[in-house]
Amino acid sequence: MRGKTTKKHVVTIPEVKKILESIGEEQLDRLQRRSLDYAAKFSKVDPRIAGEIAKKLIERFGMEEEEAVQIVNCMPKSIEEIRVFLAGGHKIVETSKLEAILAFLNKYQKKE
């Protein structure tokens, strides 16, 4: 199952789930099966829209790709949780921007 890496791309956990499912569980090695199990348990949004959410976070809110992917992976439910992901660059983010990000994410939260 190993191949030559042609380019590196950051993907969300739901996208990992979709990729591994598309290969077929019978084709996966042990590590890949464990990764699929993890992705299935911890995906917070539908895999079909996860990449689009990350892309919109980058475009609308000026996030770095890695920040956007981590936010999609965790789908924070409060401003304080969002701050954790954006504090890595030691930048101060206005509360109004954090509120806008939270409102945007709330449209995609899974209903529990």
C-alpha positions in Angstrom: 0.0 0.0 0.0 3.1 2.2 0.1 3.6 4.6 -2.7 5.7 7.6 -3.7 4.6 10.8 -2.0 4.0 13.4 -4.7 2.7 16.3 -2.6 1.8 17.0 1.0 -1.7 18.2 1.9 -3.2 18.7 5.4 -6.6 17.0 5.7 -9.3 16.9 8.4 -10.1 13.8 10.4 -13.5 13.4 8.5 -11.5 13.5 5.2 -9.2 10.8 6.5 -12.2 8.7 7.3 -13.6 9.1 3.8 -10.2 8.3 2.2 -9.7 5.1 4.2 -13.3 4.0 3.6 -12.8 4.5 -0.1 -9.9 2.1 -0.1 -12.0 -0.6 1.6 -11.4 -2.0 5.0 -10.3 -5.4 3.6 -7.4 -3.6 1.8 -6.2 -1.7 4.9 -3.3 -2.8 7.0 -3.5 -2.8 10.8 -2.4 0.8 11.3 -4.8 2.0 8.7 -7.7 0.1 10.3 -6.8 1.7 13.6 -6.7 5.1 11.9 -10.1 4.5 10.3 -11.5 3.4 13.7 -10.2 6.6 15.3 -11.5 8.8 12.4 -14.9 7.2 12.7 -15.1 7.8 16.4 -13.8 11.4 16.4 -15.2 12.9 13.2 -17.2 16.0 14.2 -18.7 16.8 10.8 -19.7 15.0 7.6 -16.6 14.2 5.5 -18.2 15.6 2.4 -18.2 19.1 3.9 -15.2 19.1 6.3 -12.7 20.4 3.6 -15.1 23.0 2.5 -15.5 24.3 6.1 -11.8 24.5 6.5 -11.5 26.4 3.2 -14.1 28.9 4.3 -12.4 29.4 7.6 -9.2 30.3 5.7 -10.9 32.6 3.2 -13.4 34.3 5.5 -11.3 34.6 8.7 -7.7 34.6 7.4 -6.7 31.5 9.2 -3.7 29.4 8.4 -4.5 26.0 6.9 -3.3 24.1 9.9 -5.4 26.2 12.2 -8.5 25.7 10.1 -8.1 22.0 9.9 -7.6 21.7 13.7 -10.7 23.7 14.3 -12.7 21.5 12.0 -11.3 18.4 13.7 -12.5 19.7 17.1 -15.5 21.8 16.1 -15.2 24.1 19.3 -18.4 25.2 20.9 -17.2 28.2 22.7 -15.0 31.3 22.1 -12.5 30.1 24.7 -12.0 26.8 22.8 -11.5 28.7 19.6 -8.9 30.9 21.3 -6.8 27.8 22.1 -6.4 27.1 18.4 -5.6 30.7 17.4 -3.3 31.5 20.3 -0.4 29.5 18.9 0.8 32.4 16.9 0.5 34.6 20.0 -1.8 36.9 18.1 -4.7 38.7 19.7 -8.0 38.0 18.0 -10.9 40.4 18.5 -13.9 39.0 20.4 -16.2 40.0 17.5 -14.2 37.9 15.1 -14.3 34.9 17.5 -18.0 35.3 17.8 -18.3 35.3 14.0 -16.2 32.1 13.8 -18.4 30.5 16.4 -21.6 31.4 14.6 -20.2 30.0 11.4 -19.2 26.7 13.1 -22.5 26.4 14.8 -24.2 26.0 11.4 -22.2 22.8 10.9 -22.3 21.3 14.4 -23.7 17.8 14.5 -26.9 17.6 16.4 -26.4 15.3 19.4 
